């Protein structure tokens, strides 16, 4: 049976130095942690007190005239937010909100944040980063990439993996930050706070390339003690695969130490050396065809938000538990893909990420899931 293409036209209208030397720096306000986005009470809220998330107090910020890659990244984030709640208001780029999620470096224009200040400079082709910070005292997050591939990888990290480093069998970013804090406590150094504030990724590579952990210390003496302890640990523990502060799905942990009047010091802790067999592991494969991604005979606009349409029911209990379509925005009239992705995430108890790809990223349309092509002149039409 030939694949059906559903054409939906939406016309809505730092990397820090890797040494352990200290340097002067203006200590910014305590940033948000990466995990804050998914903790009840920040962006995800329970407004009627029944224990169920029922409101998303977040805004997705895009640049004027967003590119297809920026729209696809925003759609992935929107789908995850929709998945996390039982109700939400649309559009997602409208009213000011408690949390702002910036998609792409150009979206930071007009805000008080800069790419350099939030760790988005120095990215190489294929690199991306998800970073947490504050804007006007409110938590904010940015999804950035050196190119389309890096931006897509960062969006998948935020939408498909966080607050875990990679999968639910591994640690969360909070666990990594707490591990660093506890390690230093055992060395007699007490941190007043520890937060994982950024995670760097690479296109077509499993796991995180780098996790950034920010620690606030009481004084310069504690900062020096912490820097010495971490550098000694780094020098002696590189071959023990079971040593602390080494994670299978993170190439390195970058610890940033701050103390009043003492600036900042950084220590880079690489993952313990892997066995030869682990080093021979194959590169990450592209996402497999999602279950139920074949043609549907009764798929039309009237059934779009039903199991016969864009949604699917894997266990035959009449409850949608997957999204069977792949969104592809391109050109004029494609901005609505963000809200469409949020609605699809809201309607289903399961969603595959990425939920959206650019036209150039869909190399074999015939083998893709049911495509929803968004824009007035999509190149795949």
N, C-alpha and C positions, 0 to 999 in steps of 0.2 A: 504493500500500500504506500503510495507516495507521501512524503512528508508534507505537512501543511504549514505554510508560513502565515502567521497572523500579523497583518500590518496594522498597527495601532498608531494613529497619528495624534500626537498630543500637542496641542498648540497652546497649552497653558503658558496664556501668553506667555657640630660640634664634635664636632667631635672634640672632646677635651684632650690636652696633651696626655700621652700615655705613660708619662714618667710619674714618679712619686714626689716631685718637687712642689713646694707650695708657692702660690703666687697671690698677689693682691687681687681682690675682685669685690665688686659691690654685691653684697649678699642680698638676693632678691627675697621677696616675701615667700613664705613656705609654699611650694607648688602643690598642686593637686597630684594625687597618685593615679597611675593608670587605672587601677581597679575602681577608683571612685565613680567612674562612669556607670558601673553596673551595680553599685551598692544602693539599696533602697534609701530614698531621702534626698539624693542629689538630682540626677536627671530622671531616675525612675521613682515614681512616687505613688503612695497609697493614700488617696485623698479621702476615702470614706472609712478608713481604719479597719477593714475586714481582712487584712493580711495579704491582699492580692494587689499587685501593681496595676494601677488603672489610669495613670497619666504619665506622659513623657514631657518633662520640662526642659527640652533641649531644642536648639536651633542648629540646622546645618547651614554653614556659610560657604557660599560658592562665589567665585569672581564674577564680575560682569562678563557676559558672553562666555560661559564655561565651555571648555573643550569636551569632546566625547569621553576622554579618559577621566576627567574630573567628575562628569556626571555618573559614569559607571562606578567610580569609587564612592561617591555620595550615595548611590543606590544601595550598594552593599551595606554601608553603615545604617542607612534608613531601614533596611530589611531586618537587621539585627535589633534595632530599637523597637520596631514593630513586633518582633517575635517575643521580646521581653515583657510586653504589657498586654492587658486585656482590653485596653481602650486608649485612644490617642486622638489628638487634634491635628488636622492637616490644613494648610501646607506646613512643611517642616522648615521652610526658610523664611517664615513670616515674622511674627511678633518676637520681641526680645524675650529671652528665656534665662533660666538659672545657669544653663550650661550652653556653651557654643562649641560646635565641632567644625573646625576649619578644614576644608578640603583643597589641597594644593597651595603652593606658596602664594599664588596671586590672590587668594581669598583673604590673606592677612592685610591687604591694603586697607587703610583707614582704621585699623585697630592699633592698639598700643604695643602689639607684639611684633617682633621682627624675626625673620628666618634665622638670623645669626643668634639672637638671644635665646631661642627655643631649641637650638641644636640641629637646625636643618641645613647648615652649610657643610661643604666638604663631601657631600654624597657623590658617589661614582655611578656611572650608568648601571641600572638594575637595582640600585639601592633605594630603600625607603625607610621611613621612620614614623612611629606614632609617639607623640610626646604630649605630656600633661603640663599645664602651667596655669597661671591666673591672668585674667584681664579685668581690670577695674574691680579687683577683689573677688571675682567670681571664677569658678573652675572653668577651664577651657582645654580643648584637646585639638591637636592638629595631625592630619594625615598628609605626609609630604613624600615626594619622590624625586629623584634626579631626572627621571623620564617616565614615560607611561608605564613601563614594566615595574619600576620601583614604586610608583604610586599605587598600582594595582596590588602589589605585594603588601604594602602597608595597610591598604584597606581590608585585605583578607585577614591580616593579623588582628586588626581591631574588631572586625565584624565576625570573624570565624574562629578566633582562638582566645583572645583576652576574656577574662583576667588570667587565664592559664598561659604559660609560655608557649605551649603547643597543643597538647591534648589533655584530657581530664585525668590521665594517669600520672601526669607530671605536676610539678609545683605551679602555684600561682605566682604572679609578680609580687604580691604581698609577702608570700613565703620566702622568696629570695631576699627581699629587703629585711625581713625579720631575721633571717639566717645571718646576714651580715651584722646586724645589730647585736645578736646573741653571741656571735664570735668575738666581737670586740668587748662585750661585757665580761666574757671569760678571761680577757686580757686586762681587765681592770679599767676599761674605758666605757663610760655610759653615754649613750647617745640619747638626746631628748626626743628625737624623731628619726624615722627612717622610712623612705618611700621610694618605690620604683617609679621613676618619672618619665622614662623613655625606653623604647624598644626598637632596635634597628633590625631590618630584614633585608634579604636579597632575593631577587626574582628567581624562581625555580629552585629554591633552596629550603629544605625543611628546617623548622625551628627559627630561633632568633640569632642574629649575628652578634648582637650586643645588647645587654640590659644595663641601664644606668640606674644606680641606686644613690640617692642623696641622703646624707646623714648630717644632722645638726648636732654639734658638740658644744660643751659649756664654755670652753676657753682654748687658747692657743696651745697650752700644755697638753690637753687631751687630744688636740688635732695631731701634734707631733707623735704622741704615743700611738695613736691609731695608725698613722702613716707608717711608723716603724714596724708595728705588729703585722700589718698587711703585707708590707714588702718582704719581711722575713718569711712569712707564710708562703708568699709567692715564690721565693727563691728555693724553698725546701720541699714543696709538695707537688711539683708538676707531674710526677710519674705515678702517683697514687690515684687510681681511677675512682676510689671511694672516698677521697678526701672531701672535707666540707667545702662549700661554696663552688662546687663544680656540678654542672647540670648537663644532662645528656643532650638537651635541645637548646643549649645556649653556648655559642662559641666563646664568649667572654662576658664577664661582669665588670663593669666600670664603676668603681666606688668614688663618689665625690664627697669630700669631707669639708665641712664649713664650721667656722667658729667666729663669734663676734670679735671684730678687730684683727682677725688673722687671715682673712681672705679665704682661699680655697686650695685644697690639694686633691690630686687624683691618683688613684692606683688602679691599674688594669689587671684583672685576675683571669687569665685564660683558663679554659676548660682543661682538666687533667688529660694528659696524652692518651689517646684512644688506642686500642689494639689494632694491628694491621688489618684484621678482618673488618673492623668498623670503618677504617679509612677507605676500604674498598667498596663501601656501600654505594649503590647507584644514586645518581642525582634524582631529585624529586621529579616525579612524573606529573604530567598535567592531570587535572581532576577528571575522574572517570565519568562516563555518561551517567547522569543521575537516574535512580530507579523510576520507572514509569514515564520515561522521557519520550516514549513513542507517540505516534499519531493518535488522535482521539476523534472518532467519527462525529460526535455531537458537540464539538468545540466551536462555539461562536460567542458573540458578545453577551448573549443572555445567560450563558453558562460559565462566563469567565471566572467568577469567584466560587465555583462549585468543583466537586471532584471530577466532573466530566470536562472541566475546562483547565484553568491554570493550576488548579490544586490536585492533589491525589490522596488516596486512602490506602496505605500499605497493608493494614490489618483488617480491612473490611468492617470497621465499626462505625462507619459513616462520618467519622471525624477527620477532617483534612490533617494529614501529618507530613506532607511534603509539598514542595512547589515544583511543578513539572515544566515550567517554562524558563527560558533564558532571555533576559531583557537586553536589548542592544540599542543604545541611544546614538544618534548621529545627526548633526545639522540643526537647522531651525526647527522649533517646535518640540525639542526633545527634553526640555527642562522638567517636564512632568514625570519623568522616569523616577525621580527621587520619591515622590509621594506614592506612585504606583508600587514601588518596591516596599515602602513602609506598609501599605495596605496588604500586600501579599504576605509579608511577615506577620502581620497582625492576624490574618485569617487562618494561619496554619500553626499546628503544634510542632512543626519541623521545617527547616529551610536549609538548602544547600548554598554555601558561599564559595565562589562568587555567584551572585544572582544576576549580575550584569557584566557584559563585555562589550568592548568597542567592535566595530565592524572589522577592523584590521586584525583583531585578536581571534576572530572566528575563522580559522583557516579552512575548515571543511564544514560548511553549513549543513550539508546533507546528513552528517553524523552527529550534529548538535541536537540538544533537546528542542522541543517546539520553540521557535523563535518568535519573540514579540519585538518587531522592528519599530523603533520610536523615532519619529522625525518626519518632516514633510518630503524629504528627498533622500531616503536611506540608500546607501550604495549597494545593499544586498537585494533590493527590490528588483 
